[in-house]
Amino acid sequence: MRTKVFSIFILVLLAASACGPQAVSPAPFAASSSQSWIDAPLPGSHLPLAEVEIVAHSANPDGISSFEISLNGQLLAKTDPETGSIDPSLVYTRHSWLPAAPGTYLIEVKAFDTNNQPGPTAHVVVEVGEPTPTITPPETQTPTPTCGLLTFTPSINAYCRQGPGVNFPALEELAMKGQPFPMDGRNADGSWYRIMLTPAIGCWVPAGVGTPSCDPGKLRVLIDIPTPVTACASFTDQATCNAQSVCKWNPTLAGAGMCGSK
């Protein structure tokens, strides 16, 4: 009767193998030899670094007396068949294993018959330890500088004028290179800034002759911009030009000269 049950089991096992992939294909079965296979973990599994349950079955018409479970070639445990096995000729065992560290592990199971003769070894290879996730550092946000008092530092010695344009008279005192001056305002298109040469004297410089300490868009737009008294370029002779307090005659290579603002 036992041999008949075992023969039926082998036929069922072969039919199941033909229907789909198995965890591990059993080793070739020989008469009176213990046929073993590992149910869990599955081959190629990637397991977390935690307790792993190893489950294996073995079949032998004369019965199975014990199992040996090895890890990377070293004996891990000797176990007895579980009492819940439905037939002495087809038994299973289970063992809890806690990996010591991440890595690749070869798990082997060998069954011994009632004469203590070993059968072929079943094996699976598994990976333990989840891959280390790639952590993308958050983008560093550059803080917006607090402007405080806005200043303007000329990169050249520049004329400082009474208004935002070259047709306004220039002051005798220059906006000196490398010296920061407080900024008081700007014209509508931001092409000229009003700076304070002294706490009492404000004047205008072109935006391109230096660098503001912060966003010049924060500057107020001045509406009380003076209108030039005269346009020096309208004077065509030297005497009339020099008679104007805000004008001076400039010699040119192409002619007698031209009148321009001081």
C-alpha positions in Angstrom: 0.0 0.0 0.0 2.8 2.4 0.9 4.6 1.8 -2.4 1.3 2.4 -4.3 0.8 5.8 -2.5 4.4 6.8 -3.2 4.0 5.9 -6.9 0.9 8.0 -7.1 2.7 10.9 -5.5 5.5 10.7 -8.1 3.0 10.8 -11.0 1.3 13.8 -9.5 4.7 15.5 -9.0 5.7 14.9 -12.6 2.4 16.2 -13.9 2.7 19.4 -11.8 6.3 19.9 -13.1 4.9 19.8 -16.7 2.3 22.5 -15.9 4.6 25.3 -14.7 7.9 26.3 -13.0 8.7 24.9 -9.6 10.7 26.4 -6.8 13.5 23.9 -7.4 13.5 20.9 -9.7 14.1 17.8 -7.6 17.3 15.8 -8.1 17.0 12.6 -10.2 15.1 10.0 -8.1 16.7 6.5 -7.6 15.1 3.6 -6.0 15.4 3.6 -2.2 16.9 7.2 -2.4 15.4 10.2 -0.6 14.2 12.8 -3.0 14.3 16.4 -1.5 13.3 19.9 -2.6 13.1 23.3 -1.0 9.7 25.0 -0.9 10.8 28.3 0.7 12.6 30.5 0.2 12.4 30.5 -3.6 15.6 30.5 -5.6 16.8 34.0 -6.5 14.7 35.6 -3.7 15.8 39.0 -2.4 15.0 38.8 1.3 15.1 41.5 4.0 17.6 41.2 6.8 15.1 39.4 9.1 14.1 35.9 10.2 13.7 33.5 7.3 11.7 30.3 7.4 13.3 27.4 5.5 10.7 24.8 4.4 11.7 21.6 2.6 10.0 18.3 1.6 11.5 14.9 1.1 10.0 11.6 -0.3 11.2 8.0 0.2 9.1 4.8 0.1 11.0 3.6 3.2 10.4 6.8 5.1 12.6 9.8 6.2 14.3 9.9 9.6 15.9 13.4 9.6 17.1 16.4 7.6 20.3 18.4 7.5 20.2 22.1 6.6 23.4 23.7 5.5 24.3 27.4 4.9 27.2 28.2 2.5 28.6 24.7 3.0 28.4 24.8 6.9 25.9 22.7 8.8 23.1 25.1 10.1 20.7 22.6 11.8 19.6 19.0 12.0 15.8 18.6 12.1 13.2 15.9 12.4 10.2 15.6 10.1 7.2 17.6 11.1 4.5 15.6 12.9 1.9 17.0 10.5 3.3 15.1 7.5 0.4 13.2 5.9 2.5 10.0 5.1 5.8 8.7 6.4 7.1 8.4 2.9 6.4 12.1 2.1 7.5 14.4 4.9 8.5 18.0 5.4 10.6 20.1 7.8 10.9 23.7 8.7 13.6 25.8 10.4 13.8 29.5 11.3 17.1 31.1 10.3 18.2 34.7 11.2 20.9 35.9 8.8 23.8 37.5 10.6 24.5 40.0 7.8 23.5 41.0 4.2 24.9 38.9 1.5 24.5 35.9 -0.9 23.6 32.6 0.8 23.5 29.0 -0.5 20.9 27.0 1.4 21.1 23.2 1.1 18.8 20.5 2.4 19.6 16.8 2.6 17.2 14.1 3.8 18.2 10.8 5.5 16.2 7.6 5.2 15.4 5.2 8.1 18.8 3.5 7.5 20.5 6.9 7.9 21.5 7.0 4.3 21.5 10.5 2.7 19.8 11.4 -0.5 20.7 14.0 -3.1 21.0 17.6 -1.9 18.5 20.2 -2.8 19.7 23.8 -2.9 18.6 27.4 -3.5 20.7 30.7 -3.7 19.1 33.8 -2.1 20.2 37.4 -1.5 19.7 38.9 2.0 19.5 42.6 2.6 17.5 45.1 0.6 19.5 47.2 -1.8 20.6 50.5 -0.3 18.3 53.1 -1.7 19.9 56.0 -3.5 19.1 59.1 -1.5 19.0 62.3 -3.5 20.0 65.2 -1.3 17.4 68.0 -1.3 18.3 71.0 -3.4 20.0 73.6 -1.3 17.8 76.7 -1.3 19.9 79.9 -1.6 18.4 82.3 0.9 17.3 85.6 -0.5 19.6 88.1 1.0 18.2 90.7 3.3 19.0 94.0 1.6 19.0 96.4 4.5 20.4 99.7 3.4 20.9 99.7 -0.4 24.3 101.0 -1.6 25.9 101.6 -4.9 29.6 101.1 -5.5 31.1 102.7 -8.6 33.6 100.7 -10.6 35.0 103.8 -12.1 35.3 107.4 -11.0 31.9 108.8 -12.3 30.3 112.2 -12.7 27.3 112.6 -10.3 24.7 114.8 -12.0 21.7 116.8 -10.8 19.3 114.6 -12.7 19.1 111.3 -14.5 20.7 112.2 -17.8 23.8 113.6 -19.4 22.0 116.9 -20.1 21.9 117.6 -16.4 24.8 119.5 -14.9 27.5 117.5 -13.1 28.6 118.2 -9.6 32.2 119.2 -8.9 32.5 116.1 -6.6 32.9 112.8 -8.3 31.4 109.4 -7.2 34.7 107.7 -6.4 35.6 104.2 -7.6 35.2 101.5 -4.9 33.3 103.7 -2.4 29.8 102.5 -1.5 27.2 105.3 -1.5 23.6 104.9 -0.1 21.0 104.6 -2.8 18.0 106.9 -2.5 15.9 106.1 -5.6 15.9 105.4 -9.4 14.2 106.7 -12.5 11.3 104.9 -14.1 13.4 102.6 -16.4 16.1 101.9 -13.8 18.9 103.3 -16.0 19.9 105.9 -13.4 20.2 105.8 -9.6 20.2 108.6 -7.2 23.0 108.2 -4.6 23.9 110.3 -1.6 27.4 111.7 -1.8 26.9 113.1 1.7 23.9 113.0 4.0 22.8 116.3 2.5 23.9 116.0 -1.2 22.1 113.6 -3.5 22.9 113.2 -7.2 22.4 110.8 -10.1 24.8 108.2 -11.7 24.2 105.9 -14.7 23.3 102.3 -13.6 26.2 100.9 -15.7 29.0 102.6 -13.9 28.8 100.4 -10.8 27.1 97.7 -8.8 24.1 97.9 -6.3 24.4 95.9 -3.1 21.0 94.4 -3.6 18.0 94.2 -6.0 17.6 97.7 -7.3 14.0 96.9 -8.1 13.4 97.5 -4.4 14.3 101.1 -4.9 11.5 103.6 -5.1 10.9 105.4 -8.4 11.4 109.1 -7.9 8.9 111.4 -9.4 10.4 114.8 -8.3 13.1 114.6 -10.9 14.3 118.1 -11.9 14.0 119.3 -15.5 17.3 120.6 -17.0 17.4 124.4 -17.3 18.8 124.3 -20.7 20.1 121.9 -23.3 23.8 122.7 -23.8 23.8 121.1 -27.2 21.6 123.9 -28.5 24.5 126.4 -28.2 26.6 126.3 -31.3 29.4 128.8 -30.4 32.0 128.6 -27.7 31.3 132.0 -26.0 27.6 131.3 -25.5 28.2 127.8 -24.3 30.7 128.8 -21.7 28.4 131.6 -20.5 26.0 128.9 -19.2 26.8 127.8 -15.7 26.0 124.2 -16.5 27.7 124.0 -19.9 31.2 123.8 -21.3 32.8 123.8 -24.8 34.4 120.6 -25.8 36.9 120.7 -28.7 36.5 118.0 -31.4 38.7 116.6 -34.1 36.0 117.1 -36.8 35.5 120.8 -36.2 35.7 123.7 -33.8 33.9 121.9 -31.1 30.5 121.3 -29.5 28.7 122.4 -26.4 28.0 119.9 -23.7 27.0 119.6 -20.0 29.7 120.0 -17.4 
